[in-house]
Amino acid sequence: MTAENGAGQMNRRTAVTLAGGLAATAAVGGAVWMGTALSQPGPADIVMMSAVDLSNAIRTKRVSCAEVMTAYLDHIARINPKVNAIVSLQDRDDLMAQARERDAQLARGEILGWMHGFPQAPKDLFPTQGIRTTQGSPIFKDFVPTTDAIVVEREKRAGAIIIGKTNTPEFGLGSHTFNKVFGTTLNPYDLTKTCGGSSGGAAVALALRMLPVADGTDHGGSLRNPGAYNNVLGLRTSFGRVAAETADAFTAGMSVNGPMARNASDLAMFLSVQAGYDPRVPLSNRQDAAQFTQPLAREFRGTRIAWLGDLGGYLPFEPGVLDLCRAALKTFESLGCIVEDARPDYPNDRVWQAFTRVRASQSGPPLAELYMDPAKRALMKPEAHFEVEQWLKLTTAELREASVVRTQWYQAVRRFMDTYEFMLIPSSQLFPFDAKLDWPHEIAGKRMQNYYDWMDALAQITVCASPSLNVPVGFNERGLPMGMQIVGRHQADLSCLQLAYAYEQATNWVETRRPPLLSA
């Protein structure tokens, strides 16, 4: 296997003999990759399976790929109109034909990879060959790419069938999923609230069991915030962990690609599909992605964790957010961890200023050509105008200073984490808000200065380049979910997954508090 194919994944042409009807197993979590046995799963059982269980059910032929596709498409038809998470859904007959072809491959003793027969809907920012990719923009409402994004290539290579896309805010700007092409995606726990973003459609589809796993991107919190708002897991991966194409291949951008899932084992296995070096991305990580298929169970007794809280009063929070997170600290202590109030010694306001400048330098240029065309500019939302205009005002000296601050903050966090293996901080500063709002303009009496100002708790972690994994921490009195970031050392994505696995064994929020729509 080559790193270019994504370590831990089989090449499309590789055949695996299913001796005695059983696939080779891979260790995940505290047990092997065989999952929970169901003798004859029905459609409801199929969509409620974990991704690990579903993969094994397909491999061992307890369910066919055609049965899986039928179950998911029927479930999507019932649920999706209520929340608007999956968009550009493809023709049912064509999807069923692809599923039957996956079954024919199994009958020949061939399997493409862990996602063989999985229905998958990439985020609508990822180019998908032959399937509309709008980026949530009226400018691209009819655009059909001729190639796939690298992450989509890898999903297909692992056996996934692309059924459509997941909704995103226009150009992925903002953590509230709405656009003029498809409309607003709603929160499955309260249909009047936002689902977050920008991987909002992905998180909702995942929470409502319309997808086994979901992909996304994260710049200022776009995997972590919707994870928190939908009671699922989202991993902001380390820089370069998941190869991503950019116009400038030699600049370390702040945006990364990563996985979302309903449990840590599914998250790890999906990351093993996404991760790995690609020669088109020279700064992509060369570590073996097979590490994410190994058992996640680990002893945490004596592990030191820093609780960052509100960063010494720097961050404003809606009442109740910090309370839920503090209550969750007791779970980490029950695992044997030593949790202490502590934070890196560096001015957080300087980190925020650096974030806004680096963001402008990376978000503005891709939109500039559209902005310069008056007809296209008229179709762009105000947040897109803001990004271009901030970039046009940015001086070389300011960008240089921001890059230096970015480095200083990284070094401060690195030194701090010589003492602490993990940091914990909320995944949002307020609970899911009214879906009719453009963005929150105030938190706890503090006025927000722009459309992403309310994401500062996530931006601080973005700038230090550490992996950060959202885990659920519970619900407020209105039944709205919240999450907390497990922040690991540089490139220590696996350790974040291990701690998340231990935490979920003790809490299991995803399964104990399913969205009301599933019961209905």
C-alpha positions, 0 to 999 in steps of 0.5 A, a space after each residue: 500500500 502506498 501513502 498516496 492511497 491513504 495508509 491503512 486503505 486498500 487500492 481500488 483494484 486490491 481484492 480481499 478474499 472473504 474466507 468463510 464469509 468473514 472479512 479480516 478484522 481491524 482493531 478499533 476501540 476496546 474490541 476488534 472491528 467486528 462490531 455488534 452482531 445482528 442476525 438479520 438487521 432490518 432497515 431501522 437497524 441498518 441506519 442506527 448502526 455505528 459505522 464500524 458495525 455497518 462496515 462489518 455487517 456488509 463485509 460479512 454479508 449480513 446485509 447487502 449494499 443494496 439493502 443499506 442503500 435502500 434503508 438510508 434513502 428511505 430514511 433520508 426521504 422521511 427525515 431530510 425535508 424537516 432539516 434540509 441537511 442533504 442537498 443535490 441528492 442523486 437519482 435513486 435508480 443510479 444509486 441503487 445500481 452502484 450499490 448492486 455493483 458493490 454487492 457483485 464485487 463482494 460476491 467475487 471476493 473483492 472489497 474496496 475498503 472500510 467504506 465499501 457500500 457506504 452512502 456518503 455525502 461530501 460537504 458542498 465545498 468539496 468538488 465532486 466529479 459529475 455532481 453539482 458543487 455550489 459552495 452555497 453560492 448562487 454564482 455556482 448553483 449549476 457548477 458541476 466539477 470534472 474532478 474530485 477533491 482528494 478527500 472525496 477520491 479517498 472516500 470513493 477508493 475506500 468503497 463509498 457511494 456518493 449520494 449527494 452533498 451536505 449543506 454549508 453556508 456560502 463559501 463556508 463563511 460563518 458557523 451558521 448553515 444557510 445560503 440562497 441556493 438551498 436555504 437553512 439547515 435546522 438543528 435536530 434538537 430544536 427546529 427553530 435553532 441553528 445547527 452551527 457550521 460551516 459543516 452544519 449539514 454534515 453534522 445534522 445528517 450524522 446526528 439524524 442517522 442519514 449518514 454513517 460518517 460525515 466529512 467537513 472542513 474547519 477554519 475557525 471551528 467548522 467541525 467543532 462547533 456543529 459537533 457541539 450543536 448536534 451532539 456528535 464528534 468532530 475532529 479538527 485535524 493537525 495541519 497536513 494530516 488530511 491532504 487538501 488542495 489549495 491554490 498556494 501549496 507552500 503556505 500553511 493555511 489555517 483551514 483543515 479537512 477532517 471527520 465527523 462521527 457519532 463515536 470515537 471508533 467510527 471517527 478514527 476509522 474514517 480518519 484512517 480513510 482520509 489521512 495520508 500523504 499526497 504528492 499534490 500537497 507537499 506539506 501533507 503529513 507522511 505519518 502512517 494513517 493505519 495508526 488510526 485503525 488500532 485499539 483506542 483503549 488507553 490508561 489515563 491515570 495520572 494524565 494532566 489536563 488543563 481546563 482553560 475555561 474562559 481564559 481568565 475572563 477574556 471570553 464571554 459565555 452565555 450562562 450555562 455553557 461553562 457549567 456544563 463543561 465544568 460538570 464534564 470535568 468530573 468525568 475526566 477526573 473519574 478516569 484518573 486524570 488530574 484536571 487543573 485550572 491553567 492556561 498558556 502564558 500569552 495575550 489572547 487578544 493578540 492571538 485573536 488579532 493575528 487570527 483575523 489578519 491571517 484569515 483575511 489573507 487566506 479567505 479574501 484572495 479566493 473570492 477577490 476575482 468574484 468581488 471585482 465583477 459587479 454582477 457577481 459581487 451583487 450575488 455574494 453575501 456581506 460576509 464574503 464582501 467583508 473577507 475581501 475588503 479586510 484582505 485589501 486593507 491588510 498591509 504586508 507589515 500587518 501580515 508579517 506581524 500576525 505570522 510572528 504572533 501565530 508562531 509565538 502562540 504555537 511556541 507558548 502552547 507547545 511549552 505549556 503542553 510539556 506539562 499538560 498532555 491535553 487542554 479542555 475548552 468549550 466548543 462554543 460560547 453560546 448555545 444554538 441560537 435562532 436560525 433566523 439570525 444571520 449571526 449572534 451580535 452579542 454574548 453576555 452583554 458583549 457586542 460582537 464586532 463581526 460575523 465570526 467574533 463569537 467563535 473566539 474560543 475555537 479560533 484560539 485553538 486554530 491558531 496554535 495548530 493543535 488537533 482539537 476534538 469536540 465531545 458532547 457535554 450535555 444539554 441545558 434546561 431548554 434541551 440544547 446541546 453543548 460540547 467541549 474541545 479536547 485539545 492535544 499536543 502537536 500532531 497528536 490526533 491519536 491521543 485526542 481520539 483515545 481520550 474521547 473514547 475513554 470519555 464516551 465510555 463513561 458518558 455516551 451522550 450520543 446514544 442516550 440523547 438522540 434527536 427527537 425526530 428519530 423518536 417521532 
